[in-house]
Amino acid sequence: MAFQIFPRGGFNTALVLGTIAPVVALLMERAVAAARRPGTARPRLRAGLAMALAAVIPVVLVSHIVAQVLTAPSAASLEASDLRMSGVRGVRVPPAEFQRDGLRSVEWLVDHLRSQEPSDAPVLLITNEPMLLVLSGRRSLAPEYMLELFLIGLEMWPEQPGDSAIQRTLLERLAAAPGALLVERDDASSLQLRRRFPELDRTLDTQFGVEYRVGPYRVLRRKPLGA
């Protein structure tokens, strides 16, 4: 329902509707059965009201999406918030959200990542924004651990013995790729990733420096020897 009828509903709304659907069905069945007990006055009216009240639940859940569609800004008001990136086509964000999320900074960051040499240098994301890899055309330094790093940044991946293997792999890949670019953001995910991997944190502080900064983003690169 969220994807087909209300495509702006998003994944969370789909999850909620999928969870609520059997509950709504049960409520409707129980309410109708109660309304049709022998001796109940006006059983059809009561059954209709019971079904209507149960059907209100999913309607309320998607009402805010309908309101967004009906009150969407005009095309003219969105021109200033066009995303000017080669990997994006036809995406226009409401001005308030564009400013709130600092999306112009994302454009400049992607342009910078695209312009850096060597052109095949990998990127290590110390933040939860994997779309930066897609938009910049850069490969991940550790593609096999992208899911784990993403969940660690969200504090949804519990500490476990395998963390040391992830940290060792990241340090070995950084040592083998001196031209690697690291992207951080001023947010909780970057702090969480640094806290989870203390050796990586120390390596970034001692061997890497901020090469580019825009908005909440920082690009780190390895310092020259002796710096």
Phi, psi and omega in degrees: 000315183294322184277324186271317182269320181236078187297343178274005184295325179086169185292322182297319179297320179298319178297317181296314180297320178296327178284321185282332186308309180295329178295317179297316179300318179295317179300317180297316181296316180293318182294317179294319179297320179293323182289337184257020177293148179304134178090355179285133179287139178048063184296323180293318178297316179296320179295319178297317178295321179297317179294321180295318180295320179293324181289342180294332185301304179294330178298316179297322182296329182256003184297323181293331178290317178299319179298321178298318181294317183288333182252021181299141179299156178290160181299324181296322182286347182264355184299324181288347181246025173294140175272115184261072179228141185296335180274002183236134179229127173070020179262120176236130184250138176307139185308319181298317179289325179299316179289318183299317184272358179059045186289336175296326176296326178296319178301311182295322178296315179297317177301319180294315180299322179293329187274350187280149176253149357288154186294339180259014180296133180282167180238134171252117180273117173257050179192164184266063179222069183297341179297340177299326178293317181294314185290326182272346182074015180267151177270155179282145177293328181221074184298332182287346181248015184298319180294314180299316180295322179298314182289327176297318178298331178271002183060038179245007180239107184295153177297139181206164182303332181293348179299325181294326178291322177297313181298317179298319179297316180298317180293320179294319180293321178295320179294327182276349181231078183298341180268008183299148176252137178243135182242125176241162176224148178285076180208177185292330183295319178296317179296319181295319179294321178293321180294324183289330183239082185298323179294319176297319178301313180295321179297318179296322182288327186263329187250351183236152178225161180286118181262335182205140179223133176211126182054230180273003187259149173226138173251123181253143175222160183295137180287150174297153179300133179087355181282000000 
